Amino acid sequence: ELLQVIQGELAPISYNKLDRLDSILVVGISSVIGSHLASKLSAEGKRIVGVDVIFDGYHEGRLKIARLENLLKDNALVTVLQGDACTYSLMEDLWARYNFTQVFFLPRKLRTISFCNCLSLY
């Protein structure tokens, strides 16, 4: 069930900037730090949008899935999307949908930190 949720594509919608929800973006939400951070922030009543590459061949996806299942259990304030934060179109769409008041950039791979050109959106 979780895989169906996080692997879905964002539906095209026209947005009114006034209707966008204040949210916090967590890149690397399936990591130990990212999932705990999202859990703490959502417990404080904050809306969280998380982006992560779940099956990257770098870590076992099932560990990430287990953390996400625990995070999403009975938590309507957290949205998780399977995707690479270096995909400009994905990040552009997320910035159009949400009014991010904070961004936590917690990628596991050093390559993501060094070469990600999507940081201009932040």
Secondary structure, DSSP 4 states (H G I P E B T S, - for coil): -HHHHHTPPPPP----GGGPEEEEEEETTTSHHHHHHHHHHHHTT--EEEEE-S--SSS-HHHHHHHHHHHHTT-TTEEEEES-TT-HHHHHHHHHHEEEEEEEE--SSHHHHHH-GGGGG-
